[in-house]
Amino acid sequence: MERMVSRVRRLSPLHTFSDALLISLLSESDFQPDNIQQGVVLFEKDEPTEYWYLLLSGEVQLYSKNYVGDFKHLKTLRCGSLFGDLSTTTHSCSCLVSRPAQLIRISQNHFLSVYNKHGDHLQQFIIIMHDILTDETPMDPIPTYSSGLFNGQRSNDLMTSEINPNEIVSVSTEGIPTKMILPSIPYRRDKVKNNRPVTQKTVEERNFIEFHNPTRIEKEIIESGGTLHRKMLTDNHLVIRDITTQHTRVQNCMIGAEMIDWLLTLFVSTSTTSSSLSRIQMSAIWQVLLNYGIIAHIDGEHQFMDKTNSYYRWVQPYRNRNKVAPTMEEVLKSISLLSSVAPETLFLMIVSKPGFERSPEELEVVYEELTFIKALSHLSTMVKRQLANFVKVEQFVHAGSVVFRQGEIGVYWYIVLKGAVEVNVNGKVVCVLREGDDFGKLALVNDLPRAATIVTYEDDSIFLVVDKHNFNQILHQVEANTVRLKDYGEDVLVLEKVDIPRGAALENSSFSSLNCGYSVMAGKAEKILEYVLETRIDALSDDISELDLFVEDFILTHDAFMPDNTVCNFLKTYYFRTPYRATRDSISDSCTEEVRCKRRVVQFVYIWCRMLKINFFLNPVTNSFVEELFCHVIDDRKRLGGMEEIMTRIGAIRTSRENMQLVLARHPAIVLDCGVLSAHTPCPILPSDVCNQIIYLADTTCFVLPIRVDKTAEEICELSRRRMSFSAEPLNLVEVKSNGEKLIFSPNDRAIPTVLSLNSKLYVVNREEIPLLVPMEDQNGPTPSSHSSILHLIDSQELAHQLFLFHLQLLRATDSNELLYQVIGRESFPLSMPFNLDLLVRRFNEVQHWSTTEILLASEENRVEILKKFIAIATIAREYRDLLTVFAITLGLSHTSVSRLTLTWSKLPPITLKTFSELEHLLDPTRNHRMYRLMVSKMASPYIPFVPLILKDLMFIHQGNKSFYNGLVNFEKMHMFAKIFRNFRQCKSQMNDSSDHEYVEPQSLIRNLRVIDNQKKLMQISYEIEPKTTRRNIGFY
């Protein structure tokens, strides 16, 4: 009883029950819960009410049948639900177990006696089925869910599909299994529902982005399996045949190795791309079909084996006698779908094996998957590769299972791969850890007892685990491979010895022999730069056709730990470094060494200049350093031999400087004109460019003030003071957003016009006037009566193309350095502002709000067509590789104000709904947005990335890793930064070479979009379109 009470108490919302109430409630129930499999009908409508039910884990669906025999979904119940009927002698509806469940039966009479005593406390937590029937809310179809370890399902995937007329096991009131046939129920678009109670506070604070159920992946996998089955039957390879094994003849079987050979051949013959799939990837595809019951091992084994003695067969015979072969397009689509599901299945297949059975190829697969896990992002590449040998998988089927208890000896380190856990300290829940989080590591490091009890919070929670022995072994290997260089007894450089190409430092295998097998982990900033000069620069080829990635990492990230002036001063000191002369015979050697030092400096500056281009010369420090260095080389050429190559290189640098000076000396351009992008936005924006900004006063009068984009808030206030003859009292620069939020800029804030929200207004007021500032009416954006849409002027193809051209222009202007300035903090780089990045992010928000606004302001007869057009634009934008447009529109259509319009969505064709579900699936946040990252990894340049996710990744790295340890730069953090910067630069790598002559100025219609960005206003319009359905407060959970 105590164990059962303890388990029930961990369920939300029953943790508020007293021990006395729980004991009273469970006193006449069995201490062992009933285990009910998926598909069982627990009870049917009009059967006698004998029990109340407490759901400990799993999920059940309540449904009813109307007078014409159609089954209608009423409610989905999850763990912690206490449900039954109070005042009726028969059940008001039927109950189907949609996921394997554990439940406690409480006899009806006993529950009524407890309810009569404690009804006031129980009322808000129980679910009375009769009250659900009396609710006026429209009923939804019954969703079904797949489960299992290797089914390819993500932690937050709710796979919706129809209940087709298959046989479902039912339990009659006598306990005798029977069968019933459910008619097929038409699919209807539904919203993802949370399994937590919805309070008034959560409604107000919820995110305004809601995703609908992802693609019905289970149904699509079954269809894809059927396509492969048809293809195999119509092929001439005779993969399916009768086989004799162990003196037994088995009909219509397939051999595992031959199945993979056949699928590889099929993929090569149908693929239209240069990508390839390996044998283990093909094994994963067959494993997916095995998990979903489409194929089966003749002996019932659950893991697919690439062997000649493993035999499989198709579970369902092909019914069509004509055996029509599928088209090449159908086959390619089926393989593509299965290959998108297979990586996670393959990963779980591999980590289920002992480490010594994993092949090098499998270890590489595990390593690649570990890079997607948030908890491991701060670890070095070597540690992740070591983890690939040792990491294992552990699954807990039911919510409420104890992973370990407080006070126990620590044995494993856990990483949440799927699901969630509660952290309980001294009987109190302190937090919930979800996918990507880890726990249990501290007890392994300190050899202390567990500090908390960990309990699974969701069913089917999956963890990666590393045992203590292997954990300590990894730590010892890391320490053994660490080399510490000291100066006066203090660490100045910490190197890591590596035997394989590593992360950002040694990815370039062609130079691995020249990289000395070491990578910098930490060090003094000057020592790291000295290491770059003395070990990496000399190894580069004369034409620098392939750049050492460690040098690239330093140049891309040095602003975070070593300002440009410090770098230039060190380079100047190193340039004039005088070698020690021991004897006369060594004079020539010392001269050679002196020239070598000068060559290293000039070569480094050349690489620096070539990488950063105009951004290098925007900084007056580096700009003047080039001219100073040129003068020193001219002087040294007169007294030293061997300076010809250095002279040629510094001449090239100076030529670049002169060319860039012409660009920097151009006439200032207008970036924003009264809040809207000018007709010819400069590319890139320079600090000398201007914004014509409307400045408002407290009395709502205004004037237009030309402002350089690099002006500070204090300077803008002073310019305004001269314009309006303000008194000498201090002035404040205040942004007033459309929702009424006020942001007061600090005096040193820069780039004010480019960071303003879409419908904001900028005020110059004194401090007493700030509370009086309120949004103006025009900040609400367009209205149905005044709105004029551009959607009817341009077709979807042309609109997607125009958006792509404009976004390509904004991306071209944005440098990776601006990402660093934004994440580290704009205040740390007063001379370098991310103006171009501001416009790119502003544009993402603009397109997102635009799609939402257009749907809500459309007329009733045009709303469905506009919704279809936006989905078409996003689909075409995906073909253009314009991911900014794809995800901005997808998020805009997933906004609550649009997603709740069920009548509008219900009018969309099924193919359009499916297309949009596929777009939503790309935004799946599980495994650190794995779906998006896999898609991007296969894209050719140029493409426009999902910039908000890049900023999120950088912010996660910055906040999760210190920049300095004991006075040493944490260069592992810089490696992680540089990898993202490199990917950002790579996405536009072909742009400057091949796109200039093809570039077409985008139409002005899509440069500035009128939007509503006030969330309350959007919801208000949405409720005017489809009023909120009234729902009785029955206390559903």
TITOR-981887 format. One line per 8 residues: number of its first residue (from 0); for each residue x, y, z of C-alpha. Coordinates in steps of 0.05 Angstrom, whole numbers, always signed. Example, Ala and Ser with C-alpha at 12.3 -4.5 7.8 and 13.67 -1.06 7.14 Angstrom:
2
0> +246 -90 +156; +273 -21 +143 $
end
This chain:
1037
0> +0 +0 +0; +56 +49 +18; +89 +38 -49; +24 +48 -87; +7 +111 -48; +78 +138 -62; +70 +125 -136; +1 +157 -141 $
8> +26 +218 -103; +79 +230 -157; +25 +237 -210; +1 +307 -228; -49 +332 -205; -58 +279 -149; +5 +302 -111; -40 +350 -72 $
16> -80 +291 -41; -66 +277 +32; -40 +208 +52; -106 +195 +89; -148 +210 +28; -104 +167 -18; -105 +108 +32; -180 +115 +39 $
24> -188 +117 -37; -144 +57 -51; -158 +14 +10; -204 -35 -25; -165 -39 -91; -112 -88 -112; -41 -66 -95; -17 -89 -164 $
32> -45 -46 -220; -77 -77 -281; -34 -77 -345; -78 -64 -406; -51 -69 -477; -63 -20 -533; -128 -31 -571; -167 -60 -512 $
40> -237 -32 -502; -241 -23 -427; -316 -15 -425; -373 +3 -471; -430 +50 -467; -492 +24 -428; -451 -30 -392; -463 -30 -315 $
48> -418 +18 -278; -377 -27 -232; -312 +13 -224; -279 +81 -223; -210 +81 -256; -145 +115 -236; -97 +118 -296; -25 +108 -272 $
56> +7 +109 -341; -11 +104 -414; -70 +136 -448; -144 +122 -461; -196 +151 -507; -269 +164 -487; -317 +159 -546; -391 +149 -560 $
64> -434 +124 -617; -491 +166 -645; -557 +143 -673; -529 +130 -743; -473 +86 -716; -415 +136 -723; -362 +136 -668; -344 +205 -641 $
72> -284 +222 -598; -299 +256 -532; -235 +263 -493; -164 +237 -487; -143 +218 -416; -71 +211 -393; -35 +189 -330; -64 +219 -266 $
80> -135 +218 -292; -189 +192 -244; -252 +179 -284; -319 +144 -281; -394 +158 -273; -427 +184 -210; -502 +186 -217; -515 +135 -273 $
88> -520 +60 -265; -491 +48 -334; -430 +78 -370; -445 +142 -408; -393 +127 -461; -341 +76 -483; -267 +74 -467; -211 +51 -513 $
96> -138 +41 -490; -98 +79 -542; -29 +68 -510; -9 +10 -463; -36 +31 -395; -32 +14 -321; -93 +30 -280; -125 +17 -213 $
104> -198 -4 -208; -237 +26 -150; -305 -6 -138; -364 +40 -152; -395 +33 -83; -329 +46 -47; -315 +108 -90; -384 +136 -76 $
112> -374 +128 -1; -307 +165 -5; -337 +217 -51; -393 +231 -1; -341 +248 +53; -288 +284 +10; -328 +309 -49; -306 +381 -40 $
120> -234 +362 -49; -244 +308 -102; -292 +348 -147; -238 +389 -182; -195 +328 -197; -245 +275 -221; -271 +267 -292; -345 +251 -295 $
128> -360 +219 -362; -434 +238 -361; -414 +312 -356; -369 +305 -417; -429 +283 -458; -469 +343 -437; -412 +390 -459; -431 +429 -521 $
136> -361 +426 -550; -357 +393 -620; -330 +322 -616; -266 +301 -650; -246 +235 -682; -207 +185 -641; -132 +192 -650; -88 +130 -644 $
144> -15 +129 -625; +42 +83 -641; +91 +61 -588; +155 +21 -581; +229 +31 -576; +248 +29 -649; +187 +60 -682; +221 +124 -704 $
152> +173 +166 -662; +199 +229 -628; +184 +249 -557; +130 +300 -575; +103 +267 -638; +29 +253 -635; +15 +210 -695; -57 +219 -714 $
160> -91 +167 -759; -159 +140 -773; -187 +80 -735; -199 +33 -793; -245 -27 -789; -196 -74 -758; -212 -120 -701; -201 -89 -632 $
168> -199 -131 -569; -254 -114 -520; -263 -136 -447; -335 -151 -430; -364 -140 -360; -354 -214 -347; -280 -207 -362; -285 -251 -424 $
176> -247 -223 -484; -293 -208 -543; -284 -173 -609; -317 -112 -639; -312 -77 -706; -304 -1 -707; -323 +34 -772; -272 +80 -803 $
184> -274 +151 -778; -255 +208 -825; -191 +245 -809; -197 +317 -786; -143 +366 -769; -133 +370 -694; -89 +409 -647; -37 +381 -601 $
192> -64 +379 -531; -21 +384 -469; -29 +333 -415; -26 +386 -360; -86 +421 -330; -103 +486 -366; -110 +542 -317; -126 +614 -330 $
200> -54 +632 -319; -28 +582 -370; -78 +607 -421; -53 +678 -413; +21 +660 -413; +21 +606 -467; +63 +612 -529; +24 +640 -588 $
208> +54 +588 -634; +17 +522 -636; +35 +463 -680; -17 +416 -706; -6 +341 -704; +53 +321 -747; +46 +279 -809; +11 +213 -798 $
216> +78 +179 -801; +53 +110 -783; +4 +108 -841; +57 +135 -889; +107 +83 -866; +56 +28 -878; +41 +56 -948; +116 +60 -963 $
224> +125 -12 -940; +68 -32 -987; +103 +4 -1045; +168 -34 -1032; +128 -99 -1027; +96 -87 -1095; +163 -68 -1125; +195 -132 -1098 $
232> +138 -175 -1125; +143 -145 -1195; +219 -148 -1197; +259 -203 -1231; +308 -211 -1174; +268 -266 -1139; +283 -239 -1070; +219 -271 -1045 $
240> +223 -347 -1052; +215 -412 -1015; +275 -428 -971; +296 -491 -936; +327 -480 -867; +343 -533 -815; +307 -585 -856; +244 -542 -857 $
248> +217 -510 -920; +191 -439 -909; +149 -406 -963; +154 -334 -988; +216 -315 -948; +271 -265 -957; +344 -267 -934; +368 -206 -895 $
256> +431 -195 -935; +394 -202 -1001; +341 -153 -978; +395 -100 -967; +428 -116 -1034; +361 -108 -1069; +344 -42 -1034; +414 -13 -1050 $
264> +406 -31 -1123; +336 -1 -1124; +360 +64 -1091; +417 +73 -1140; +371 +61 -1200; +317 +110 -1177; +357 +164 -1141; +362 +231 -1176 $
272> +415 +259 -1130; +488 +243 -1116; +473 +222 -1044; +484 +149 -1024; +461 +103 -969; +506 +51 -935; +487 -20 -916; +475 -2 -843 $
280> +429 +54 -865; +391 +4 -908; +389 -42 -847; +355 +14 -809; +302 +22 -863; +285 -52 -857; +286 -44 -781; +233 +10 -787 $
288> +188 -37 -826; +202 -91 -775; +183 -45 -718; +117 -27 -751; +99 -100 -764; +104 -94 -840; +157 -149 -843; +172 -202 -791 $
296> +228 -250 -774; +206 -322 -782; +229 -337 -711; +201 -272 -682; +267 -236 -670; +261 -161 -662; +326 -136 -693; +340 -137 -767 $
304> +405 -173 -784; +446 -164 -848; +462 -238 -852; +452 -295 -899; +420 -338 -845; +367 -287 -823; +299 -299 -855; +240 -251 -861 $
312> +173 -248 -895; +121 -195 -910; +66 -198 -857; +8 -179 -901; +1 -215 -968; -7 -171 -1029; -81 -177 -1047; -81 -150 -1118 $
320> -69 -208 -1166; -49 -162 -1222; +14 -141 -1183; +19 -72 -1215; +90 -45 -1207; +95 +22 -1171; +122 +82 -1210; +193 +106 -1200 $
328> +166 +168 -1165; +128 +125 -1116; +189 +83 -1101; +234 +144 -1092; +184 +177 -1046; +178 +114 -1004; +253 +105 -997; +260 +180 -980 $
336> +207 +175 -925; +237 +112 -895; +307 +140 -898; +284 +203 -860; +257 +159 -803; +314 +109 -804; +371 +150 -772; +340 +150 -703 $
344> +322 +77 -710; +393 +61 -731; +421 +100 -672; +379 +61 -622; +397 -4 -657; +471 +10 -648; +470 +35 -576; +431 -27 -557 $
352> +493 -68 -575; +552 -76 -529; +608 -28 -545; +656 -82 -569; +606 -103 -623; +602 -34 -655; +638 -27 -720; +678 +37 -737 $
360> +621 +58 -784; +570 +48 -728; +613 +87 -679; +614 +145 -729; +538 +142 -733; +533 +145 -657; +582 +203 -655; +542 +243 -706 $
368> +478 +231 -666; +512 +253 -601; +527 +320 -633; +452 +334 -635; +443 +325 -559; +440 +389 -519; +472 +361 -456; +535 +341 -494 $
376> +544 +404 -536; +598 +432 -489; +641 +369 -493; +701 +365 -538; +699 +322 -600; +747 +272 -569; +702 +261 -509; +641 +251 -554 $
384> +679 +200 -595; +698 +164 -531; +625 +166 -508; +605 +133 -574; +641 +70 -550; +607 +66 -483; +539 +99 -485; +480 +51 -477 $
392> +404 +59 -479; +354 +47 -424; +278 +52 -429; +223 +61 -377; +155 +42 -405; +110 +74 -353; +107 +143 -322; +121 +143 -247 $
400> +178 +93 -252; +237 +107 -206; +303 +115 -242; +342 +120 -177; +329 +143 -106; +359 +197 -63; +416 +169 -21; +433 +111 -68 $
408> +504 +102 -94; +514 +133 -163; +525 +82 -217; +502 +116 -282; +501 +183 -316; +434 +193 -352; +417 +236 -413; +343 +244 -431 $
416> +335 +222 -503; +259 +221 -502; +207 +236 -449; +216 +273 -383; +233 +262 -310; +216 +295 -244; +272 +313 -196; +248 +301 -124 $
424> +290 +325 -65; +266 +306 +5; +197 +290 -21; +189 +356 -59; +189 +363 -135; +240 +416 -152; +240 +413 -228; +225 +373 -290 $
432> +281 +353 -338; +263 +341 -411; +295 +318 -475; +368 +338 -481; +378 +348 -406; +423 +303 -364; +426 +282 -291; +466 +237 -245 $
440> +535 +261 -266; +553 +296 -201; +549 +232 -160; +597 +198 -207; +648 +255 -204; +646 +265 -128; +631 +194 -106; +573 +221 -65 $
448> +504 +190 -55; +449 +211 -102; +424 +280 -83; +353 +270 -110; +302 +218 -130; +288 +216 -205; +220 +192 -229; +197 +186 -301 $
456> +145 +238 -318; +122 +210 -384; +110 +141 -413; +162 +109 -458; +219 +152 -431; +286 +133 -463; +354 +151 -434; +426 +146 -457 $
464> +468 +120 -399; +542 +117 -384; +565 +74 -326; +614 +99 -274; +673 +56 -296; +669 +81 -368; +656 +152 -345; +720 +153 -304 $
472> +757 +118 -360; +739 +175 -407; +762 +227 -356; +829 +192 -348; +839 +187 -424; +824 +261 -431; +875 +278 -377; +927 +231 -408 $
480> +919 +265 -475; +925 +335 -446; +991 +373 -451; +1001 +435 -407; +1053 +487 -426; +1075 +530 -368; +1109 +598 -361; +1136 +617 -293 $
488> +1099 +559 -262; +1031 +579 -291; +992 +546 -347; +994 +588 -410; +972 +537 -462; +931 +473 -455; +935 +426 -514; +897 +363 -530 $
496> +932 +307 -566; +888 +278 -621; +898 +218 -666; +839 +232 -712; +812 +294 -747; +778 +334 -693; +720 +383 -693; +735 +452 -718 $
504> +810 +446 -706; +830 +387 -749; +772 +376 -796; +816 +388 -856; +845 +319 -865; +892 +341 -921; +932 +380 -869; +926 +331 -812 $
512> +999 +311 -820; +1020 +384 -812; +977 +399 -752; +1023 +363 -704; +966 +322 -675; +948 +375 -624; +889 +421 -615; +885 +481 -568 $
520> +836 +472 -511; +853 +535 -471; +908 +586 -462; +928 +658 -454; +904 +698 -514; +974 +719 -535; +1000 +647 -529; +944 +621 -572 $
528> +961 +672 -626; +1035 +655 -620; +1016 +581 -628; +978 +599 -691; +1037 +637 -720; +1090 +585 -704; +1054 +519 -718; +1000 +533 -770 $
536> +1020 +591 -815; +1083 +558 -842; +1044 +496 -860; +998 +533 -908; +1009 +530 -983; +1032 +592 -1019; +965 +603 -1053; +927 +586 -988 $
544> +878 +546 -1030; +858 +507 -968; +857 +543 -902; +877 +510 -836; +813 +509 -796; +848 +526 -730; +872 +591 -761; +802 +603 -787 $
552> +773 +590 -718; +819 +641 -687; +803 +695 -737; +728 +683 -734; +724 +685 -657; +783 +727 -632; +737 +787 -620; +706 +748 -562 $
560> +772 +745 -523; +824 +788 -558; +805 +856 -587; +833 +878 -654; +880 +929 -623; +910 +875 -578; +919 +829 -638; +952 +884 -679 $
568> +999 +903 -622; +1021 +830 -613; +1031 +821 -687; +1074 +884 -688; +1116 +858 -630; +1124 +790 -663; +1143 +822 -729; +1202 +857 -696 $
576> +1221 +796 -655; +1297 +789 -656; +1324 +717 -654; +1377 +701 -602; +1447 +700 -634; +1493 +652 -599; +1553 +655 -647; +1576 +688 -711 $
584> +1560 +624 -749; +1487 +630 -730; +1479 +701 -758; +1453 +675 -824; +1406 +628 -788; +1380 +685 -745; +1367 +727 -807; +1328 +670 -836 $
592> +1288 +664 -772; +1276 +739 -771; +1248 +737 -842; +1206 +677 -823; +1174 +716 -766; +1158 +774 -812; +1130 +726 -864; +1084 +694 -812 $
600> +1055 +761 -792; +1043 +784 -863; +1013 +717 -882; +967 +719 -822; +943 +790 -838; +932 +768 -910; +887 +711 -888; +852 +757 -838 $
608> +839 +808 -893; +816 +757 -943; +766 +725 -895; +734 +788 -867; +739 +830 -931; +703 +897 -921; +692 +884 -846; +768 +881 -837 $
616> +775 +952 -863; +714 +979 -828; +755 +978 -763; +802 +1038 -761; +851 +998 -719; +862 +943 -771; +857 +993 -828; +915 +1035 -802 $
624> +954 +974 -782; +957 +951 -854; +988 +1017 -876; +1037 +1015 -818; +1057 +943 -835; +1067 +961 -908; +1117 +1015 -888; +1155 +966 -843 $
632> +1160 +915 -900; +1187 +969 -947; +1241 +987 -897; +1260 +915 -882; +1265 +898 -956; +1325 +944 -961; +1366 +908 -907; +1342 +836 -909 $
640> +1343 +784 -964; +1285 +737 -978; +1232 +791 -971; +1206 +787 -1042; +1149 +739 -1026; +1130 +781 -965; +1130 +844 -1008; +1084 +811 -1058 $
648> +1036 +790 -1003; +1034 +858 -969; +1023 +890 -1037; +962 +847 -1047; +936 +868 -979; +946 +942 -995; +911 +934 -1062; +851 +904 -1025 $
656> +853 +962 -977; +851 +1013 -1033; +792 +977 -1066; +754 +974 -1002; +767 +1048 -988; +728 +1064 -1051; +669 +1025 -1023; +675 +1056 -954 $
664> +678 +1126 -985; +612 +1120 -1021; +557 +1171 -1007; +515 +1153 -946; +453 +1113 -966; +384 +1114 -934; +369 +1048 -899; +301 +1061 -867 $
672> +257 +1118 -889; +205 +1133 -834; +205 +1061 -811; +203 +1026 -879; +261 +998 -919; +285 +1045 -974; +277 +1027 -1047; +352 +1011 -1052 $
680> +377 +983 -986; +453 +987 -984; +490 +920 -985; +521 +920 -935; +500 +975 -888; +558 +1019 -867; +562 +1060 -802; +557 +1124 -844 $
688> +489 +1104 -873; +427 +1141 -851; +357 +1127 -826; +303 +1180 -832; +271 +1167 -764; +205 +1196 -740; +216 +1223 -669; +153 +1231 -627 $
696> +144 +1276 -567; +100 +1265 -506; +43 +1306 -537; +45 +1259 -599; +74 +1314 -644; +131 +1289 -686; +186 +1308 -734; +233 +1269 -781 $
704> +306 +1266 -759; +362 +1239 -804; +404 +1194 -760; +468 +1156 -775; +458 +1083 -757; +519 +1084 -710; +493 +1142 -667; +481 +1128 -593 $
712> +416 +1140 -557; +448 +1198 -521; +469 +1231 -587; +399 +1222 -616; +370 +1257 -555; +418 +1315 -564; +401 +1321 -638; +328 +1323 -619 $
720> +341 +1375 -566; +371 +1422 -617; +314 +1410 -665; +259 +1425 -615; +295 +1472 -567; +287 +1427 -506; +308 +1452 -438; +371 +1427 -405 $
728> +336 +1371 -367; +358 +1300 -383; +321 +1265 -440; +306 +1192 -451; +298 +1153 -516; +239 +1106 -509; +209 +1054 -555; +134 +1043 -548 $
736> +111 +978 -579; +42 +964 -607; +24 +922 -545; +40 +980 -498; +108 +954 -476; +159 +1009 -465; +234 +1000 -474; +281 +1055 -448 $
744> +348 +1056 -485; +411 +1066 -446; +453 +1126 -466; +507 +1083 -501; +459 +1039 -541; +473 +1042 -616; +438 +1020 -680; +371 +1044 -652 $
752> +331 +1048 -717; +348 +978 -739; +328 +944 -673; +259 +976 -668; +199 +929 -672; +157 +931 -734; +101 +976 -709; +139 +1013 -655 $
760> +146 +1087 -646; +207 +1124 -619; +197 +1179 -567; +244 +1231 -537; +216 +1250 -469; +237 +1267 -399; +231 +1214 -345; +165 +1241 -316 $
768> +131 +1234 -384; +149 +1160 -394; +89 +1131 -355; +42 +1173 -398; +64 +1142 -464; +12 +1096 -496; +8 +1063 -565; -26 +1102 -620 $
776> -84 +1074 -660; -43 +1065 -724; +5 +1019 -687; -48 +964 -690; -31 +955 -763; -80 +947 -820; -155 +935 -810; -202 +894 -853 $
784> -231 +958 -884; -163 +990 -899; -123 +929 -917; -100 +919 -988; -67 +852 -1001; -12 +840 -1052; -27 +766 -1056; -77 +775 -1113 $
792> -26 +815 -1153; +29 +762 -1158; +24 +687 -1166; +56 +639 -1116; +116 +622 -1159; +134 +694 -1173; +121 +715 -1101; +166 +660 -1074 $
800> +220 +680 -1124; +216 +754 -1106; +220 +737 -1032; +281 +693 -1045; +317 +749 -1083; +305 +799 -1028; +325 +752 -972; +387 +732 -1011 $
808> +406 +806 -1014; +398 +813 -938; +438 +749 -926; +494 +772 -972; +502 +835 -930; +505 +798 -864; +573 +774 -840; +586 +719 -789 $
816> +620 +771 -744; +552 +803 -732; +527 +738 -701; +584 +742 -651; +570 +815 -635; +496 +799 -623; +509 +739 -577; +568 +765 -536 $
824> +534 +833 -527; +529 +893 -572; +555 +938 -516; +623 +901 -520; +634 +923 -592; +617 +997 -597; +654 +1004 -664; +621 +944 -696 $
832> +545 +939 -696; +504 +882 -728; +462 +928 -772; +453 +877 -827; +435 +821 -779; +382 +867 -749; +349 +874 -816; +352 +799 -829 $
840> +318 +783 -762; +269 +840 -773; +251 +810 -840; +238 +742 -809; +190 +772 -759; +157 +813 -814; +142 +753 -859; +117 +713 -800 $
848> +68 +767 -779; +50 +780 -851; +24 +709 -862; -17 +713 -798; -44 +782 -815; -65 +764 -886; -104 +703 -863; -141 +741 -809 $
856> -158 +802 -851; -180 +762 -912; -254 +761 -929; -293 +699 -912; -297 +675 -984; -222 +686 -996; -192 +661 -931; -184 +588 -951 $
864> -152 +608 -1018; -103 +654 -984; -85 +599 -934; -73 +552 -992; -30 +605 -1027; +15 +614 -966; +26 +540 -961; +43 +539 -1035 $
872> +92 +597 -1026; +126 +561 -969; +131 +497 -1011; +162 +534 -1070; +208 +572 -1023; +234 +505 -998; +252 +488 -1070; +289 +555 -1075 $
880> +324 +537 -1009; +296 +600 -977; +287 +571 -907; +274 +640 -877; +209 +644 -917; +191 +571 -905; +195 +575 -830; +169 +646 -823 $
888> +105 +627 -860; +100 +560 -824; +105 +594 -756; +57 +649 -778; +4 +598 -798; +17 +560 -733; +2 +622 -692; -56 +607 -645 $
896> -100 +660 -678; -96 +622 -744; -89 +550 -720; -154 +555 -679; -195 +571 -742; -219 +499 -749; -273 +516 -799; -222 +546 -845 $
904> -172 +489 -838; -227 +437 -849; -240 +466 -919; -169 +453 -942; -157 +394 -989; -123 +334 -955; -62 +341 -999; -52 +414 -976 $
912> -60 +393 -903; -8 +339 -914; +40 +389 -946; +33 +436 -887; +43 +380 -837; +109 +363 -873; +131 +436 -865; +113 +434 -791 $
920> +152 +369 -785; +215 +406 -807; +207 +451 -746; +204 +392 -698; +247 +416 -639; +265 +346 -614; +337 +324 -612; +359 +396 -618 $
928> +320 +408 -683; +350 +347 -715; +302 +346 -775; +322 +417 -795; +396 +403 -786; +393 +339 -828; +357 +377 -883; +408 +433 -883 $
936> +467 +385 -883; +443 +359 -951; +432 +428 -983; +478 +458 -1034; +499 +531 -1028; +472 +583 -1031; +413 +575 -984; +380 +622 -934 $
944> +384 +591 -865; +336 +594 -806; +371 +652 -772; +333 +651 -705; +357 +579 -694; +429 +599 -708; +424 +654 -655; +392 +605 -607 $
952> +450 +556 -617; +502 +610 -605; +466 +636 -543; +462 +565 -516; +537 +556 -525; +553 +624 -495; +510 +616 -434; +529 +543 -422 $
960> +604 +552 -427; +650 +602 -393; +695 +643 -438; +752 +640 -388; +777 +588 -338; +829 +612 -287; +851 +667 -333; +856 +622 -394 $
968> +813 +629 -456; +765 +570 -463; +782 +556 -536; +736 +495 -537; +679 +545 -534; +711 +584 -592; +714 +519 -633; +639 +511 -623 $
976> +626 +584 -642; +670 +578 -704; +634 +515 -728; +569 +554 -731; +601 +614 -763; +633 +569 -815; +566 +538 -832; +535 +608 -838 $
984> +590 +629 -886; +583 +564 -924; +509 +575 -937; +528 +635 -981; +595 +610 -1006; +574 +607 -1080; +536 +672 -1077; +591 +722 -1091 $
992> +621 +682 -1148; +560 +661 -1189; +502 +704 -1169; +525 +774 -1184; +509 +773 -1258; +443 +738 -1245; +420 +783 -1190; +354 +818 -1203 $
1000> +326 +874 -1160; +265 +847 -1123; +199 +882 -1133; +184 +937 -1083; +117 +905 -1066; +150 +853 -1022; +202 +897 -989; +154 +926 -937 $
1008> +95 +887 -913; +39 +916 -871; +28 +872 -810; -5 +866 -743; +45 +847 -689; +1 +858 -628; -16 +788 -602; -79 +811 -567 $
1016> -104 +845 -630; -91 +782 -671; -130 +740 -621; -187 +790 -620; -194 +786 -696; -190 +711 -693; -247 +706 -643; -289 +753 -686 $
1024> -280 +703 -743; -295 +641 -701; -321 +657 -632; -293 +620 -572; -332 +556 -556; -359 +557 -485; -336 +499 -444; -360 +479 -375 $
1032> -306 +477 -322; -309 +403 -303; -236 +396 -282; -208 +357 -341; -135 +336 -341 $
end
